[in-house]
Every structure is written in structure tokens, then in C-alpha cells.
Amino acid sequence: MRRMSVAAEYFLSGVNAISHDGRARGMRRHRQSGWCLALCGQESGADLRLNKIVPTLQDAMRRIFEYVYPFEDASSRKVNGMPSQIGKCVTVANERQPGRINMILVDETLGY
């Protein structure tokens, strides 16, 4: 499934924060039971609430560690009975192929 996802013609995913200069930041969550990918294939932007927009890339990282991760950890503990941990953080910026990534801003509550 992982191989199929990176070869897919289209991939819909979400990010955890986006800075004013347009750089999107997301985390891959790792659980002891295996990988749970919040982002896979080519990280792109959907499920992006307007409250995920932050001034700088450093603010994006702060949002992931101080806001997003506690929700993810609580969810993992409730659903899987084990803690979550941040496995990888990915920044999407400076895409060289025009039109490869399309970001959609959604102004409604869809996640954290």
C-alpha cells in the first residue's frame, strides 16, 4: 500500500501548519504498533484550516509540538492504548515542477 501511495497519480493529504510565506509543515506520526502516516507520497495540502496559518516556519513547528501533537497523542492513547510520537517533520517549499502541488484552504473544522 505504501508503494502504491507514492506512485498514485493523485494524493490528498493534510498539513499541520502553513507559514505566511507559503511553506507547509506536517508531521509523520509513529506509533509503537507501526507507522501511521499523516503525510505520505508527495506531501500536499488539504484539510488545512485557516487557523493553521502561522507567521513563520518556526511558529509552524511550535504549533505541531505544542498544539497538534498533544491531540494526536491523546487520540492514540484512547484508540490504541499506547502513546504516539513524532517520527518525521516535513516541509513543503520551493516545488520545482509547476502545478505539482495544489493547496486548498478549507475554512471549517476538520481536524486539529
C-alpha positions in Angstrom: 0.0 0.0 0.0 2.9 2.4 0.8 4.4 1.8 -2.6 1.1 2.3 -4.3 0.5 5.6 -2.5 3.8 7.2 -3.7 3.1 6.1 -7.3 -0.5 7.4 -7.3 -1.5 10.0 -9.9 -3.3 12.0 -7.2 -2.8 12.1 -3.5 -4.9 14.0 -0.9 -3.4 14.8 2.4 -3.3 17.4 5.1 -0.7 19.5 6.8 -0.4 20.7 10.4 0.6 24.3 9.7 1.5 26.8 6.9 3.6 29.9 7.2 2.8 33.2 5.7 5.4 32.7 3.0 3.5 29.6 1.8 5.7 26.8 3.3 3.6 23.9 4.6 4.8 21.9 7.5 3.4 18.5 8.5 4.4 15.6 10.8 4.5 11.9 10.3 3.3 10.2 13.4 4.9 7.0 14.6 3.2 4.6 16.9 4.8 1.5 18.5 2.4 -0.7 16.6 3.7 0.5 13.3 3.6 3.6 11.1 0.6 5.9 10.9 1.4 8.3 8.1 -0.2 11.7 8.4 1.7 12.5 5.2 2.9 10.1 2.6 3.6 10.2 -1.1 4.3 13.8 -2.0 3.1 15.9 0.9 0.4 18.2 -0.2 -2.2 20.4 1.4 -5.8 19.6 2.1 -7.6 19.6 5.5 -5.9 23.0 6.1 -8.0 25.1 8.4 -7.3 28.8 8.3 -6.3 28.7 12.0 -3.3 26.6 10.8 -1.8 29.6 9.1 1.1 31.0 11.2 3.6 33.8 10.7 6.8 31.8 10.4 8.1 28.3 9.8 9.3 28.3 13.5 5.7 29.0 14.5 4.6 26.1 12.4 7.0 23.8 14.4 5.8 25.2 17.6 2.2 24.6 16.6 3.0 20.9 15.8 4.8 20.2 19.1 2.6 22.3 21.4 -0.8 22.0 19.9 -1.2 19.2 17.3 0.9 16.5 19.0 -0.9 16.6 22.3 -4.2 15.9 20.4 -2.6 13.1 18.4 -1.1 11.5 21.5 -4.4 11.6 23.4 -6.2 10.1 20.4 -3.6 7.3 20.1 -3.8 6.5 23.8 -7.6 6.3 23.6 -7.8 4.3 20.4 -4.7 2.2 20.6 -3.8 2.2 24.2 -0.3 3.5 23.6 1.4 6.9 23.1 2.2 8.4 19.8 5.5 10.1 18.9 6.5 12.4 16.2 8.5 10.4 13.7 9.3 13.0 11.0 8.6 16.6 10.2 8.3 17.5 6.5 8.4 21.0 5.0 6.9 21.5 1.5 8.5 24.5 -0.1 10.1 25.5 -3.4 8.4 22.9 -5.6 10.3 22.9 -8.9 7.5 21.4 -11.0 4.8 24.0 -11.5 1.3 22.7 -10.7 2.6 19.5 -9.0 1.1 20.6 -5.6 -2.2 22.4 -5.2 -3.1 23.7 -1.8 -6.7 24.0 -0.8 -7.6 26.2 2.2 -10.8 24.9 3.9 -12.4 27.3 6.4 -14.2 24.7 8.6 -13.3 22.5 11.5 -11.9 19.2 10.0 -9.2 18.3 12.4 -6.6 19.9 14.8 
